Amino acid sequence: MTAKSDPEDTEHITWLYLPMAQEEIDRALQRAGITDPTDARLWLKDNQLPNEVDVLLDMDRESITDLNALAQVTEDFSDEDIRKLGAVVTMARPRTAEQVKNLVENLDLFDFAPDAHTLEEYGKYMIRQSGHFDYDENLDDFYDYEKYGFQRMNEEDGMFTDRGYIAYVGTVDLEELMAEDPVDQCQREQGVQMGGMT
């Protein structure tokens, strides 16, 4: 982070290792001579987020607060979580760190079949690995994986990505999911599941 008033090639750089407590961010801003967080010029140098997130973040528009919140919700991510988030971002096409954070907080609303790039691979994943079926390898010649993958894909809102097959199984529009407060989203999901209106 540098002050926008400094030249872009300044050596007066303040490093932030997110996530950080707000007090630490405030102290870092003070050390950098930045009185208003909107006067900070941000760069993202190294992170554990999937490349799909890296390429969408516009550091000229992002805030330290939103980047810190995203770092907090992804801090304990496993490799599988990172792969799933990459596929979710490809599908949902968020535009900001806040939208990515909202997706992270709702990852359970997405079904992910890692490394499934064809209907047959998706069908195999669903029948063999998803846990939805009692797979019997002795009957393998009788399974029509491609047909089942096709049937499933027609029944759900899904797509193939470089990381595998991803399907959204939530009840609200993806744009709404990315835009709203996750607590409100959770309440809406529960209200719909119970048959009520919120």
Contacts in CASP RR format, 6 or more apart in sequence:
PFRMAT RR
TARGET T0000
AUTHOR 0000-0000-0000
METHOD contacts of the structure
MODEL  1
MTAKSDPEDTEHITWLYLPMAQEEIDRALQRAGITDPTDARLWLKDNQLP
NEVDVLLDMDRESITDLNALAQVTEDFSDEDIRKLGAVVTMARPRTAEQV
KNLVENLDLFDFAPDAHTLEEYGKYMIRQSGHFDYDENLDDFYDYEKYGF
QRMNEEDGMFTDRGYIAYVGTVDLEELMAEDPVDQCQREQGVQMGGMT
1 13 0 8 1.000
1 14 0 8 1.000
1 15 0 8 1.000
1 16 0 8 1.000
1 28 0 8 1.000
1 29 0 8 1.000
1 32 0 8 1.000
1 34 0 8 1.000
1 40 0 8 1.000
1 41 0 8 1.000
1 42 0 8 1.000
1 43 0 8 1.000
1 64 0 8 1.000
2 8 0 8 1.000
2 10 0 8 1.000
2 12 0 8 1.000
2 13 0 8 1.000
2 14 0 8 1.000
2 32 0 8 1.000
2 40 0 8 1.000
2 41 0 8 1.000
3 12 0 8 1.000
3 32 0 8 1.000
3 33 0 8 1.000
3 34 0 8 1.000
3 39 0 8 1.000
3 40 0 8 1.000
3 41 0 8 1.000
4 39 0 8 1.000
4 40 0 8 1.000
4 41 0 8 1.000
5 39 0 8 1.000
6 12 0 8 1.000
6 41 0 8 1.000
8 41 0 8 1.000
12 32 0 8 1.000
14 28 0 8 1.000
14 29 0 8 1.000
14 31 0 8 1.000
14 32 0 8 1.000
16 25 0 8 1.000
16 28 0 8 1.000
16 64 0 8 1.000
18 67 0 8 1.000
18 68 0 8 1.000
18 71 0 8 1.000
18 72 0 8 1.000
19 68 0 8 1.000
19 71 0 8 1.000
19 72 0 8 1.000
19 75 0 8 1.000
20 28 0 8 1.000
20 68 0 8 1.000
22 68 0 8 1.000
25 64 0 8 1.000
25 68 0 8 1.000
29 35 0 8 1.000
29 37 0 8 1.000
29 40 0 8 1.000
29 64 0 8 1.000
32 40 0 8 1.000
34 40 0 8 1.000
37 63 0 8 1.000
37 64 0 8 1.000
37 65 0 8 1.000
38 63 0 8 1.000
40 64 0 8 1.000
41 59 0 8 1.000
42 59 0 8 1.000
42 62 0 8 1.000
42 64 0 8 1.000
42 67 0 8 1.000
43 59 0 8 1.000
44 54 0 8 1.000
44 57 0 8 1.000
44 59 0 8 1.000
44 67 0 8 1.000
47 54 0 8 1.000
47 71 0 8 1.000
48 74 0 8 1.000
48 77 0 8 1.000
48 82 0 8 1.000
49 70 0 8 1.000
49 74 0 8 1.000
49 82 0 8 1.000
49 85 0 8 1.000
50 82 0 8 1.000
50 83 0 8 1.000
50 85 0 8 1.000
50 86 0 8 1.000
50 89 0 8 1.000
50 163 0 8 1.000
51 86 0 8 1.000
52 85 0 8 1.000
52 86 0 8 1.000
52 89 0 8 1.000
52 90 0 8 1.000
53 85 0 8 1.000
53 86 0 8 1.000
53 89 0 8 1.000
53 100 0 8 1.000
56 89 0 8 1.000
56 93 0 8 1.000
56 94 0 8 1.000
56 95 0 8 1.000
56 100 0 8 1.000
57 67 0 8 1.000
57 96 0 8 1.000
57 97 0 8 1.000
57 100 0 8 1.000
61 96 0 8 1.000
62 96 0 8 1.000
62 97 0 8 1.000
63 97 0 8 1.000
66 96 0 8 1.000
66 97 0 8 1.000
66 98 0 8 1.000
66 101 0 8 1.000
67 97 0 8 1.000
69 97 0 8 1.000
69 98 0 8 1.000
69 101 0 8 1.000
70 97 0 8 1.000
70 98 0 8 1.000
70 100 0 8 1.000
70 101 0 8 1.000
70 104 0 8 1.000
73 101 0 8 1.000
73 104 0 8 1.000
73 105 0 8 1.000
74 81 0 8 1.000
74 82 0 8 1.000
74 85 0 8 1.000
74 104 0 8 1.000
77 85 0 8 1.000
80 114 0 8 1.000
81 107 0 8 1.000
83 112 0 8 1.000
83 114 0 8 1.000
83 163 0 8 1.000
84 107 0 8 1.000
84 110 0 8 1.000
84 112 0 8 1.000
84 114 0 8 1.000
84 163 0 8 1.000
84 166 0 8 1.000
85 100 0 8 1.000
85 103 0 8 1.000
85 104 0 8 1.000
85 107 0 8 1.000
86 161 0 8 1.000
86 163 0 8 1.000
87 110 0 8 1.000
87 112 0 8 1.000
87 161 0 8 1.000
87 163 0 8 1.000
87 164 0 8 1.000
87 165 0 8 1.000
87 166 0 8 1.000
88 103 0 8 1.000
88 107 0 8 1.000
88 110 0 8 1.000
88 112 0 8 1.000
88 166 0 8 1.000
89 100 0 8 1.000
89 103 0 8 1.000
90 159 0 8 1.000
90 161 0 8 1.000
90 162 0 8 1.000
90 163 0 8 1.000
90 166 0 8 1.000
91 110 0 8 1.000
91 158 0 8 1.000
91 159 0 8 1.000
91 161 0 8 1.000
91 166 0 8 1.000
91 168 0 8 1.000
91 174 0 8 1.000
92 99 0 8 1.000
92 103 0 8 1.000
92 168 0 8 1.000
92 174 0 8 1.000
92 177 0 8 1.000
92 178 0 8 1.000
94 100 0 8 1.000
94 102 0 8 1.000
94 103 0 8 1.000
94 178 0 8 1.000
99 178 0 8 1.000
99 179 0 8 1.000
102 177 0 8 1.000
102 178 0 8 1.000
102 179 0 8 1.000
102 180 0 8 1.000
102 182 0 8 1.000
102 185 0 8 1.000
103 177 0 8 1.000
103 178 0 8 1.000
105 182 0 8 1.000
105 185 0 8 1.000
106 177 0 8 1.000
106 182 0 8 1.000
106 185 0 8 1.000
109 168 0 8 1.000
109 169 0 8 1.000
109 170 0 8 1.000
109 177 0 8 1.000
109 189 0 8 1.000
110 166 0 8 1.000
110 167 0 8 1.000
110 168 0 8 1.000
110 169 0 8 1.000
111 156 0 8 1.000
111 166 0 8 1.000
111 167 0 8 1.000
111 169 0 8 1.000
112 164 0 8 1.000
112 165 0 8 1.000
112 166 0 8 1.000
112 167 0 8 1.000
113 121 0 8 1.000
113 122 0 8 1.000
113 125 0 8 1.000
113 126 0 8 1.000
113 130 0 8 1.000
113 164 0 8 1.000
113 165 0 8 1.000
113 166 0 8 1.000
114 125 0 8 1.000
114 163 0 8 1.000
114 164 0 8 1.000
115 121 0 8 1.000
115 125 0 8 1.000
115 163 0 8 1.000
115 164 0 8 1.000
116 122 0 8 1.000
116 123 0 8 1.000
116 124 0 8 1.000
116 125 0 8 1.000
116 160 0 8 1.000
116 164 0 8 1.000
116 165 0 8 1.000
117 160 0 8 1.000
117 164 0 8 1.000
117 165 0 8 1.000
118 146 0 8 1.000
118 160 0 8 1.000
119 145 0 8 1.000
119 146 0 8 1.000
119 149 0 8 1.000
119 150 0 8 1.000
119 153 0 8 1.000
120 145 0 8 1.000
120 146 0 8 1.000
120 149 0 8 1.000
121 145 0 8 1.000
121 165 0 8 1.000
122 145 0 8 1.000
122 149 0 8 1.000
122 152 0 8 1.000
122 153 0 8 1.000
122 160 0 8 1.000
122 165 0 8 1.000
123 145 0 8 1.000
123 146 0 8 1.000
123 148 0 8 1.000
123 149 0 8 1.000
123 152 0 8 1.000
124 145 0 8 1.000
125 165 0 8 1.000
126 132 0 8 1.000
126 133 0 8 1.000
126 148 0 8 1.000
126 149 0 8 1.000
126 152 0 8 1.000
127 133 0 8 1.000
127 135 0 8 1.000
127 143 0 8 1.000
127 145 0 8 1.000
127 148 0 8 1.000
128 135 0 8 1.000
153 165 0 8 1.000
153 167 0 8 1.000
156 167 0 8 1.000
156 168 0 8 1.000
156 169 0 8 1.000
157 167 0 8 1.000
157 168 0 8 1.000
157 169 0 8 1.000
158 165 0 8 1.000
158 166 0 8 1.000
158 167 0 8 1.000
158 168 0 8 1.000
159 165 0 8 1.000
159 166 0 8 1.000
159 167 0 8 1.000
168 174 0 8 1.000
170 177 0 8 1.000
170 189 0 8 1.000
171 188 0 8 1.000
171 189 0 8 1.000
171 192 0 8 1.000
171 193 0 8 1.000
172 185 0 8 1.000
172 188 0 8 1.000
172 189 0 8 1.000
177 185 0 8 1.000
187 198 0 8 1.000
188 198 0 8 1.000
191 197 0 8 1.000
191 198 0 8 1.000
192 198 0 8 1.000
END
